């Protein structure tokens, strides 16, 4: 509902042939980052397996969950302002595509770049 409302507003703006997309993570951006165990392991130099949920968009508080997982399995402190960008650089598109809310952005990019 919110996505549709925002898309109507964006479409009414005076951008000249500029591609536009409304992207809304279901809970928090961290839900997207939690899709890729390898990205987390690389970012925090963790060697052991990090057990993550298959559907990260159902996690009530993804930021808190990510903080707990990094502390428990990497014995490190997580700070979203420092680490989110680093995690994102290691995330694969295949992992991110497991999030329904990410798919809207992915499809927009593919249409905008004629890659679909």
ABEGO torsion letter per residue (X at the ends): XAAAAAAAAAAABABBGBBBBBBBBAABAAAAAAABAAAAAAAAGBABBBBBBABAAABABAAAAAAAAAAAAAGBBBBAAAAAAAAAAABBAAAAAABAAAAAAAAAAAAAAGAX
